[in-house]
């Protein structure tokens, strides 16, 4: 289905044209700038950025585990994180 057809379908269903978010242009600009900045990074810096991102994601996941299981000890929380990472690797066929 073409983009025009999608817009026409939205108008027909809602009775009005879909609204563009007032922040969409800014979000697109920020996204482009981040991509261009990442492309300029040397390979070593990209590896470090990937590691930092992984550690950040693990910290957020650990916070979620602590929230989900408030009685867990720190070692139990880390074991649950490891279980979830292993499950993800298995699901992706990288076990």
KOLGU-4560 file (N, C-alpha, C; in nm, 3 decimals, padded with zeros to 5 digits):
<recs>
<n_xx: 00.086 n_yy: -00.117 n_zz: 00.000 ca_xx: 00.000 ca_yy: 00.000 ca_zz: 00.000 c_xx: 00.090 c_yy: 00.123 c_zz: 00.000 mol: A seq: 1 type: UNK>
<n_xx: 00.061 n_yy: 00.220 n_zz: -00.085 ca_xx: 00.143 ca_yy: 00.340 ca_zz: -00.094 c_xx: 00.120 c_yy: 00.431 c_zz: 00.025 mol: A seq: 2 type: UNK>
<n_xx: 00.212 n_yy: 00.524 n_zz: 00.044 ca_xx: 00.199 ca_yy: 00.620 ca_zz: 00.155 c_xx: 00.072 c_yy: 00.704 c_zz: 00.138 mol: A seq: 3 type: UNK>
<n_xx: 00.042 n_yy: 00.744 n_zz: 00.015 ca_xx: -00.079 ca_yy: 00.823 ca_zz: -00.009 c_xx: -00.204 c_yy: 00.742 c_zz: 00.025 mol: A seq: 4 type: UNK>
<n_xx: -00.203 n_yy: 00.614 n_zz: -00.009 ca_xx: -00.317 ca_yy: 00.529 ca_zz: 00.022 c_xx: -00.335 c_yy: 00.514 c_zz: 00.172 mol: A seq: 5 type: UNK>
<n_xx: -00.224 n_yy: 00.504 n_zz: 00.245 ca_xx: -00.232 ca_yy: 00.496 ca_zz: 00.390 c_xx: -00.293 c_yy: 00.623 c_zz: 00.448 mol: A seq: 6 type: UNK>
<n_xx: -00.252 n_yy: 00.738 n_zz: 00.397 ca_xx: -00.307 ca_yy: 00.865 ca_zz: 00.446 c_xx: -00.456 c_yy: 00.874 c_zz: 00.415 mol: A seq: 7 type: UNK>
<n_xx: -00.495 n_yy: 00.829 n_zz: 00.294 ca_xx: -00.636 ca_yy: 00.834 ca_zz: 00.256 c_xx: -00.718 c_yy: 00.741 c_zz: 00.346 mol: A seq: 8 type: UNK>
<n_xx: -00.659 n_yy: 00.625 n_zz: 00.380 ca_xx: -00.729 ca_yy: 00.532 ca_zz: 00.469 c_xx: -00.748 c_yy: 00.594 c_zz: 00.605 mol: A seq: 9 type: UNK>
<n_xx: -00.646 n_yy: 00.662 n_zz: 00.656 ca_xx: -00.655 ca_yy: 00.725 ca_zz: 00.787 c_xx: -00.761 c_yy: 00.835 c_zz: 00.787 mol: A seq: 10 type: UNK>
<n_xx: -00.769 n_yy: 00.912 n_zz: 00.678 ca_xx: -00.870 ca_yy: 01.018 ca_zz: 00.670 c_xx: -01.008 c_yy: 00.956 c_zz: 00.666 mol: A seq: 11 type: UNK>
<n_xx: -01.023 n_yy: 00.850 n_zz: 00.588 ca_xx: -01.154 ca_yy: 00.786 ca_zz: 00.577 c_xx: -01.200 c_yy: 00.727 c_zz: 00.710 mol: A seq: 12 type: UNK>
<n_xx: -01.107 n_yy: 00.672 n_zz: 00.786 ca_xx: -01.145 ca_yy: 00.609 ca_zz: 00.913 c_xx: -01.168 c_yy: 00.711 c_zz: 01.023 mol: A seq: 13 type: UNK>
<n_xx: -01.090 n_yy: 00.815 n_zz: 01.027 ca_xx: -01.097 ca_yy: 00.911 ca_zz: 01.136 c_xx: -01.174 c_yy: 01.038 c_zz: 01.101 mol: A seq: 14 type: UNK>
<n_xx: -01.193 n_yy: 01.061 n_zz: 00.975 ca_xx: -01.261 ca_yy: 01.183 ca_zz: 00.934 c_xx: -01.170 c_yy: 01.305 c_zz: 00.929 mol: A seq: 15 type: UNK>
<n_xx: -01.043 n_yy: 01.287 n_zz: 00.961 ca_xx: -00.947 ca_yy: 01.397 ca_zz: 00.959 c_xx: -00.810 c_yy: 01.342 c_zz: 00.925 mol: A seq: 16 type: UNK>
<n_xx: -00.725 n_yy: 01.428 n_zz: 00.875 ca_xx: -00.589 ca_yy: 01.387 ca_zz: 00.842 c_xx: -00.512 c_yy: 01.360 c_zz: 00.971 mol: A seq: 17 type: UNK>
<n_xx: -00.423 n_yy: 01.259 n_zz: 00.972 ca_xx: -00.345 ca_yy: 01.233 ca_zz: 01.092 c_xx: -00.256 c_yy: 01.353 c_zz: 01.125 mol: A seq: 18 type: UNK>
<n_xx: -00.245 n_yy: 01.384 n_zz: 01.254 ca_xx: -00.166 ca_yy: 01.500 ca_zz: 01.295 c_xx: -00.020 c_yy: 01.459 c_zz: 01.313 mol: A seq: 19 type: UNK>
<n_xx: 00.067 n_yy: 01.547 n_zz: 01.269 ca_xx: 00.210 ca_yy: 01.530 ca_zz: 01.289 c_xx: 00.245 c_yy: 01.586 c_zz: 01.426 mol: A seq: 20 type: UNK>
<n_xx: 00.325 n_yy: 01.515 n_zz: 01.500 ca_xx: 00.367 ca_yy: 01.562 ca_zz: 01.632 c_xx: 00.448 c_yy: 01.690 c_zz: 01.617 mol: A seq: 21 type: UNK>
<n_xx: 00.426 n_yy: 01.789 n_zz: 01.705 ca_xx: 00.505 ca_yy: 01.912 ca_zz: 01.696 c_xx: 00.653 c_yy: 01.887 c_zz: 01.724 mol: A seq: 22 type: UNK>
<n_xx: 00.685 n_yy: 01.774 n_zz: 01.783 ca_xx: 00.824 ca_yy: 01.743 ca_zz: 01.816 c_xx: 00.891 c_yy: 01.654 c_zz: 01.712 mol: A seq: 23 type: UNK>
<n_xx: 00.814 n_yy: 01.612 n_zz: 01.612 ca_xx: 00.866 ca_yy: 01.517 ca_zz: 01.513 c_xx: 00.989 c_yy: 01.570 c_zz: 01.440 mol: A seq: 24 type: UNK>
<n_xx: 00.985 n_yy: 01.695 n_zz: 01.393 ca_xx: 01.098 ca_yy: 01.752 ca_zz: 01.319 c_xx: 01.222 c_yy: 01.758 c_zz: 01.407 mol: A seq: 25 type: UNK>
<n_xx: 01.205 n_yy: 01.798 n_zz: 01.533 ca_xx: 01.318 ca_yy: 01.805 ca_zz: 01.625 c_xx: 01.374 c_yy: 01.666 c_zz: 01.653 mol: A seq: 26 type: UNK>
<n_xx: 01.286 n_yy: 01.569 n_zz: 01.675 ca_xx: 01.330 ca_yy: 01.432 ca_zz: 01.700 c_xx: 01.406 c_yy: 01.377 c_zz: 01.579 mol: A seq: 27 type: UNK>
<n_xx: 01.357 n_yy: 01.404 n_zz: 01.458 ca_xx: 01.426 ca_yy: 01.359 ca_zz: 01.337 c_xx: 01.563 c_yy: 01.424 c_zz: 01.325 mol: A seq: 28 type: UNK>
<n_xx: 01.573 n_yy: 01.552 n_zz: 01.356 ca_xx: 01.700 ca_yy: 01.623 ca_zz: 01.348 c_xx: 01.800 c_yy: 01.566 c_zz: 01.450 mol: A seq: 29 type: UNK>
<n_xx: 01.756 n_yy: 01.542 n_zz: 01.571 ca_xx: 01.843 ca_yy: 01.485 ca_zz: 01.673 c_xx: 01.890 c_yy: 01.346 c_zz: 01.631 mol: A seq: 30 type: UNK>
<n_xx: 01.798 n_yy: 01.266 n_zz: 01.576 ca_xx: 01.833 ca_yy: 01.131 ca_zz: 01.530 c_xx: 01.939 c_yy: 01.138 c_zz: 01.421 mol: A seq: 31 type: UNK>
<n_xx: 01.922 n_yy: 01.226 n_zz: 01.323 ca_xx: 02.021 ca_yy: 01.241 ca_zz: 01.214 c_xx: 02.157 c_yy: 01.281 c_zz: 01.270 mol: A seq: 32 type: UNK>
<n_xx: 02.158 n_yy: 01.377 n_zz: 01.364 ca_xx: 02.284 ca_yy: 01.423 ca_zz: 01.422 c_xx: 02.355 c_yy: 01.312 c_zz: 01.498 mol: A seq: 33 type: UNK>
<n_xx: 02.279 n_yy: 01.230 n_zz: 01.570 ca_xx: 02.340 ca_yy: 01.119 ca_zz: 01.642 c_xx: 02.400 c_yy: 01.016 c_zz: 01.547 mol: A seq: 34 type: UNK>
<n_xx: 02.332 n_yy: 00.991 n_zz: 01.437 ca_xx: 02.384 ca_yy: 00.896 ca_zz: 01.338 c_xx: 02.512 c_yy: 00.950 c_zz: 01.276 mol: A seq: 35 type: UNK>
<n_xx: 02.512 n_yy: 01.077 n_zz: 01.238 ca_xx: 02.632 ca_yy: 01.135 ca_zz: 01.178 c_xx: 02.749 c_yy: 01.135 c_zz: 01.277 mol: A seq: 36 type: UNK>
<n_xx: 02.721 n_yy: 01.164 n_zz: 01.403 ca_xx: 02.826 ca_yy: 01.163 ca_zz: 01.505 c_xx: 02.880 c_yy: 01.021 c_zz: 01.524 mol: A seq: 37 type: UNK>
<n_xx: 02.792 n_yy: 00.922 n_zz: 01.523 ca_xx: 02.836 ca_yy: 00.782 ca_zz: 01.538 c_xx: 02.920 c_yy: 00.739 c_zz: 01.418 mol: A seq: 38 type: UNK>
<n_xx: 02.886 n_yy: 00.784 n_zz: 01.301 ca_xx: 02.963 ca_yy: 00.748 ca_zz: 01.181 c_xx: 03.104 c_yy: 00.806 c_zz: 01.185 mol: A seq: 39 type: UNK>
<n_xx: 03.120 n_yy: 00.919 n_zz: 01.253 ca_xx: 03.252 ca_yy: 00.981 ca_zz: 01.262 c_xx: 03.340 c_yy: 00.920 c_zz: 01.372 mol: A seq: 40 type: UNK>
<n_xx: 03.281 n_yy: 00.840 n_zz: 01.459 ca_xx: 03.356 ca_yy: 00.780 ca_zz: 01.569 c_xx: 03.458 c_yy: 00.680 c_zz: 01.519 mol: A seq: 41 type: UNK>
<n_xx: 03.577 n_yy: 00.680 n_zz: 01.579 ca_xx: 03.673 ca_yy: 00.574 ca_zz: 01.545 c_xx: 03.622 c_yy: 00.439 c_zz: 01.598 mol: A seq: 42 type: UNK>
<n_xx: 03.665 n_yy: 00.329 n_zz: 01.539 ca_xx: 03.615 ca_yy: 00.197 ca_zz: 01.579 c_xx: 03.631 c_yy: 00.167 c_zz: 01.728 mol: A seq: 43 type: UNK>
<n_xx: 03.746 n_yy: 00.208 n_zz: 01.789 ca_xx: 03.767 ca_yy: 00.180 ca_zz: 01.931 c_xx: 03.661 c_yy: 00.249 c_zz: 02.015 mol: A seq: 44 type: UNK>
<n_xx: 03.628 n_yy: 00.371 n_zz: 01.978 ca_xx: 03.528 ca_yy: 00.446 ca_zz: 02.053 c_xx: 03.390 c_yy: 00.382 c_zz: 02.038 mol: A seq: 45 type: UNK>
<n_xx: 03.361 n_yy: 00.327 n_zz: 01.922 ca_xx: 03.233 ca_yy: 00.258 ca_zz: 01.902 c_xx: 03.224 c_yy: 00.135 c_zz: 01.992 mol: A seq: 46 type: UNK>
<n_xx: 03.335 n_yy: 00.062 n_zz: 02.007 ca_xx: 03.335 ca_yy: -00.055 ca_zz: 02.095 c_xx: 03.307 c_yy: -00.012 c_zz: 02.239 mol: A seq: 47 type: UNK>
<n_xx: 03.374 n_yy: 00.093 n_zz: 02.286 ca_xx: 03.351 ca_yy: 00.142 ca_zz: 02.422 c_xx: 03.207 c_yy: 00.188 c_zz: 02.440 mol: A seq: 48 type: UNK>
<n_xx: 03.153 n_yy: 00.256 n_zz: 02.339 ca_xx: 03.014 ca_yy: 00.304 ca_zz: 02.348 c_xx: 02.918 c_yy: 00.185 c_zz: 02.357 mol: A seq: 49 type: UNK>
<n_xx: 02.946 n_yy: 00.079 n_zz: 02.283 ca_xx: 02.863 ca_yy: -00.040 ca_zz: 02.289 c_xx: 02.867 c_yy: -00.105 c_zz: 02.426 mol: A seq: 50 type: UNK>
<n_xx: 02.986 n_yy: -00.110 n_zz: 02.485 ca_xx: 02.998 ca_yy: -00.167 ca_zz: 02.619 c_xx: 02.924 c_yy: -00.082 c_zz: 02.722 mol: A seq: 51 type: UNK>
<n_xx: 02.939 n_yy: 00.050 n_zz: 02.711 ca_xx: 02.868 ca_yy: 00.139 ca_zz: 02.804 c_xx: 02.717 c_yy: 00.124 c_zz: 02.791 mol: A seq: 52 type: UNK>
<n_xx: 02.669 n_yy: 00.112 n_zz: 02.668 ca_xx: 02.526 ca_yy: 00.094 ca_zz: 02.646 c_xx: 02.477 c_yy: -00.038 c_zz: 02.706 mol: A seq: 53 type: UNK>
<n_xx: 02.556 n_yy: -00.145 n_zz: 02.689 ca_xx: 02.519 ca_yy: -00.274 ca_zz: 02.746 c_xx: 02.514 c_yy: -00.266 c_zz: 02.899 mol: A seq: 54 type: UNK>
<n_xx: 02.615 n_yy: -00.204 n_zz: 02.959 ca_xx: 02.617 ca_yy: -00.190 ca_zz: 03.105 c_xx: 02.498 c_yy: -00.107 c_zz: 03.155 mol: A seq: 55 type: UNK>
<n_xx: 02.464 n_yy: -00.003 n_zz: 03.081 ca_xx: 02.349 ca_yy: 00.081 ca_zz: 03.117 c_xx: 02.220 c_yy: -00.001 c_zz: 03.111 mol: A seq: 56 type: UNK>
<n_xx: 02.205 n_yy: -00.080 n_zz: 03.004 ca_xx: 02.086 ca_yy: -00.164 ca_zz: 02.990 c_xx: 02.078 c_yy: -00.268 c_zz: 03.101 mol: A seq: 57 type: UNK>
<n_xx: 02.192 n_yy: -00.324 n_zz: 03.140 ca_xx: 02.194 ca_yy: -00.421 ca_zz: 03.250 c_xx: 02.155 c_yy: -00.354 c_zz: 03.381 mol: A seq: 58 type: UNK>
<n_xx: 02.202 n_yy: -00.231 n_zz: 03.404 ca_xx: 02.168 ca_yy: -00.159 ca_zz: 03.527 c_xx: 02.018 c_yy: -00.133 c_zz: 03.534 mol: A seq: 59 type: UNK>
<n_xx: 01.958 n_yy: -00.095 n_zz: 03.421 ca_xx: 01.814 ca_yy: -00.072 ca_zz: 03.417 c_xx: 01.739 c_yy: -00.203 c_zz: 03.443 mol: A seq: 60 type: UNK>
<n_xx: 01.786 n_yy: -00.311 n_zz: 03.381 ca_xx: 01.722 ca_yy: -00.441 ca_zz: 03.400 c_xx: 01.733 c_yy: -00.486 c_zz: 03.546 mol: A seq: 61 type: UNK>
<n_xx: 01.850 n_yy: -00.464 n_zz: 03.606 ca_xx: 01.867 ca_yy: -00.499 ca_zz: 03.748 c_xx: 01.770 c_yy: -00.420 c_zz: 03.836 mol: A seq: 62 type: UNK>
<n_xx: 01.753 n_yy: -00.292 n_zz: 03.805 ca_xx: 01.656 ca_yy: -00.212 ca_zz: 03.881 c_xx: 01.515 c_yy: -00.270 c_zz: 03.867 mol: A seq: 63 type: UNK>
<n_xx: 01.481 n_yy: -00.314 n_zz: 03.746 ca_xx: 01.351 ca_yy: -00.376 ca_zz: 03.724 c_xx: 01.336 c_yy: -00.506 c_zz: 03.801 mol: A seq: 64 type: UNK>
<n_xx: 01.443 n_yy: -00.585 n_zz: 03.806 ca_xx: 01.440 ca_yy: -00.711 ca_zz: 03.880 c_xx: 01.421 c_yy: -00.682 c_zz: 04.029 mol: A seq: 65 type: UNK>
<n_xx: 01.495 n_yy: -00.583 n_zz: 04.079 ca_xx: 01.481 ca_yy: -00.547 ca_zz: 04.221 c_xx: 01.339 c_yy: -00.502 c_zz: 04.253 mol: A seq: 66 type: UNK>
<n_xx: 01.279 n_yy: -00.430 n_zz: 04.159 ca_xx: 01.141 ca_yy: -00.384 ca_zz: 04.177 c_xx: 01.043 c_yy: -00.502 c_zz: 04.172 mol: A seq: 67 type: UNK>
<n_xx: 01.069 n_yy: -00.594 n_zz: 04.080 ca_xx: 00.981 ca_yy: -00.709 ca_zz: 04.063 c_xx: 00.995 c_yy: -00.808 c_zz: 04.180 mol: A seq: 68 type: UNK>
<n_xx: 01.116 n_yy: -00.822 n_zz: 04.231 ca_xx: 01.144 ca_yy: -00.917 ca_zz: 04.340 c_xx: 01.212 c_yy: -00.844 c_zz: 04.456 mol: A seq: 69 type: UNK>
<n_xx: 01.137 n_yy: -00.765 n_zz: 04.534 ca_xx: 01.199 ca_yy: -00.684 ca_zz: 04.639 c_xx: 01.270 c_yy: -00.764 c_zz: 04.747 mol: A seq: 70 type: UNK>
<n_xx: 01.238 n_yy: -00.892 n_zz: 04.762 ca_xx: 01.302 ca_yy: -00.975 ca_zz: 04.865 c_xx: 01.432 c_yy: -01.040 c_zz: 04.818 mol: A seq: 71 type: UNK>
<n_xx: 01.465 n_yy: -01.026 n_zz: 04.690 ca_xx: 01.587 ca_yy: -01.088 ca_zz: 04.637 c_xx: 01.709 c_yy: -01.017 c_zz: 04.693 mol: A seq: 72 type: UNK>
<n_xx: 01.814 n_yy: -01.095 n_zz: 04.719 ca_xx: 01.944 ca_yy: -01.038 ca_zz: 04.754 c_xx: 02.011 c_yy: -00.988 c_zz: 04.626 mol: A seq: 73 type: UNK>
<n_xx: 02.121 n_yy: -00.917 n_zz: 04.642 ca_xx: 02.193 ca_yy: -00.867 ca_zz: 04.524 c_xx: 02.241 c_yy: -00.984 c_zz: 04.438 mol: A seq: 74 type: UNK>
<n_xx: 02.287 n_yy: -01.090 n_zz: 04.499 ca_xx: 02.334 ca_yy: -01.205 ca_zz: 04.421 c_xx: 02.219 c_yy: -01.274 c_zz: 04.349 mol: A seq: 75 type: UNK>
<n_xx: 02.101 n_yy: -01.278 n_zz: 04.410 ca_xx: 01.984 ca_yy: -01.335 ca_zz: 04.342 c_xx: 01.941 c_yy: -01.248 c_zz: 04.224 mol: A seq: 76 type: UNK>
<n_xx: 01.951 n_yy: -01.116 n_zz: 04.242 ca_xx: 01.917 ca_yy: -01.024 ca_zz: 04.131 c_xx: 02.012 c_yy: -01.045 c_zz: 04.015 mol: A seq: 77 type: UNK>
<n_xx: 02.141 n_yy: -01.057 n_zz: 04.045 ca_xx: 02.240 ca_yy: -01.078 ca_zz: 03.938 c_xx: 02.220 c_yy: -01.215 c_zz: 03.872 mol: A seq: 78 type: UNK>
<n_xx: 02.184 n_yy: -01.315 n_zz: 03.949 ca_xx: 02.157 ca_yy: -01.447 ca_zz: 03.891 c_xx: 02.037 c_yy: -01.440 c_zz: 03.797 mol: A seq: 79 type: UNK>
<n_xx: 01.935 n_yy: -01.363 n_zz: 03.835 ca_xx: 01.818 ca_yy: -01.347 ca_zz: 03.748 c_xx: 01.856 c_yy: -01.273 c_zz: 03.619 mol: A seq: 80 type: UNK>
<n_xx: 01.941 n_yy: -01.173 n_zz: 03.632 ca_xx: 01.990 ca_yy: -01.103 ca_zz: 03.512 c_xx: 02.064 c_yy: -01.200 c_zz: 03.421 mol: A seq: 81 type: UNK>
<n_xx: 02.151 n_yy: -01.281 n_zz: 03.478 ca_xx: 02.225 ca_yy: -01.381 ca_zz: 03.399 c_xx: 02.129 c_yy: -01.479 c_zz: 03.332 mol: A seq: 82 type: UNK>
<n_xx: 02.026 n_yy: -01.522 n_zz: 03.404 ca_xx: 01.926 ca_yy: -01.614 ca_zz: 03.347 c_xx: 01.858 c_yy: -01.550 c_zz: 03.228 mol: A seq: 83 type: UNK>
<n_xx: 01.822 n_yy: -01.422 n_zz: 03.241 ca_xx: 01.754 ca_yy: -01.352 ca_zz: 03.132 c_xx: 01.846 c_yy: -01.332 c_zz: 03.013 mol: A seq: 84 type: UNK>
<n_xx: 01.973 n_yy: -01.301 n_zz: 03.037 ca_xx: 02.068 ca_yy: -01.286 ca_zz: 02.927 c_xx: 02.089 c_yy: -01.420 c_zz: 02.856 mol: A seq: 85 type: UNK>
<n_xx: 02.099 n_yy: -01.528 n_zz: 02.932 ca_xx: 02.115 ca_yy: -01.661 ca_zz: 02.872 c_xx: 01.992 c_yy: -01.699 c_zz: 02.790 mol: A seq: 86 type: UNK>
<n_xx: 01.874 n_yy: -01.667 n_zz: 02.842 ca_xx: 01.750 ca_yy: -01.694 ca_zz: 02.768 c_xx: 01.750 c_yy: -01.619 c_zz: 02.636 mol: A seq: 87 type: UNK>
<n_xx: 01.795 n_yy: -01.492 n_zz: 02.641 ca_xx: 01.799 ca_yy: -01.411 ca_zz: 02.518 c_xx: 01.896 c_yy: -01.468 c_zz: 02.416 mol: A seq: 88 type: UNK>
<n_xx: 02.015 n_yy: -01.508 n_zz: 02.464 ca_xx: 02.112 ca_yy: -01.567 ca_zz: 02.372 c_xx: 02.057 c_yy: -01.696 c_zz: 02.310 mol: A seq: 89 type: UNK>
<n_xx: 01.992 n_yy: -01.778 n_zz: 02.390 ca_xx: 01.934 ca_yy: -01.903 ca_zz: 02.340 c_xx: 01.826 c_yy: -01.874 c_zz: 02.237 mol: A seq: 90 type: UNK>
<n_xx: 01.741 n_yy: -01.777 n_zz: 02.267 ca_xx: 01.633 ca_yy: -01.740 ca_zz: 02.176 c_xx: 01.686 c_yy: -01.690 c_zz: 02.043 mol: A seq: 91 type: UNK>
<n_xx: 01.801 n_yy: -01.620 n_zz: 02.047 ca_xx: 01.861 ca_yy: -01.569 ca_zz: 01.924 c_xx: 01.950 c_yy: -01.671 c_zz: 01.855 mol: A seq: 92 type: UNK>
<n_xx: 01.963 n_yy: -01.790 n_zz: 01.916 ca_xx: 02.044 ca_yy: -01.895 ca_zz: 01.855 c_xx: 02.192 c_yy: -01.876 c_zz: 01.876 mol: A seq: 93 type: UNK>
<n_xx: 02.230 n_yy: -01.803 n_zz: 01.982 ca_xx: 02.371 ca_yy: -01.778 ca_zz: 02.009 c_xx: 02.418 c_yy: -01.851 c_zz: 02.135 mol: A seq: 94 type: UNK>
<n_xx: 02.345 n_yy: -01.947 n_zz: 02.180 ca_xx: 02.378 ca_yy: -02.014 ca_zz: 02.307 c_xx: 02.503 c_yy: -02.094 c_zz: 02.301 mol: A seq: 95 type: UNK>
</recs>
